């Protein structure tokens, strides 16, 4: 959650700075409490909980760790559904 709050604030500030410099339309402000309401005790976030609930419905899925700001996302899990016999 802390990383999400910090990143949302940084995106807003960057967009606002761009607006003041007349280079962009501005940044979208997301209140901290809105982000924190997305917490899930088991999976960390509601988004991750939803992903875990539906990932078996897709032919393949991947999970990347992008927790290092400015770093390259790292593949931490990938799965491919086996083809069903006809």
Rosetta blueprint (number, residue, H / E / L):
1 X L
2 X H
3 X H
4 X H
5 X H
6 X H
7 X H
8 X H
9 X H
10 X H
11 X H
12 X H
13 X H
14 X H
15 X H
16 X H
17 X H
18 X H
19 X H
20 X H
21 X L
22 X L
23 X L
24 X L
25 X L
26 X L
27 X L
28 X L
29 X L
30 X L
31 X L
32 X H
33 X H
34 X H
35 X H
36 X H
37 X L
38 X L
39 X E
40 X E
41 X L
42 X L
43 X L
44 X E
45 X E
46 X H
47 X H
48 X H
49 X H
50 X H
51 X H
52 X H
53 X H
54 X H
55 X H
56 X H
57 X H
58 X L
59 X L
60 X E
61 X E
62 X E
63 X E
64 X E
65 X E
66 X L
67 X L
68 X L
69 X L
70 X L
71 X L
72 X L
73 X L
74 X E
75 X E
76 X E
77 X E
78 X E
79 X E
80 X E
81 X L
82 X L
83 X L
84 X L
85 X L
86 X L
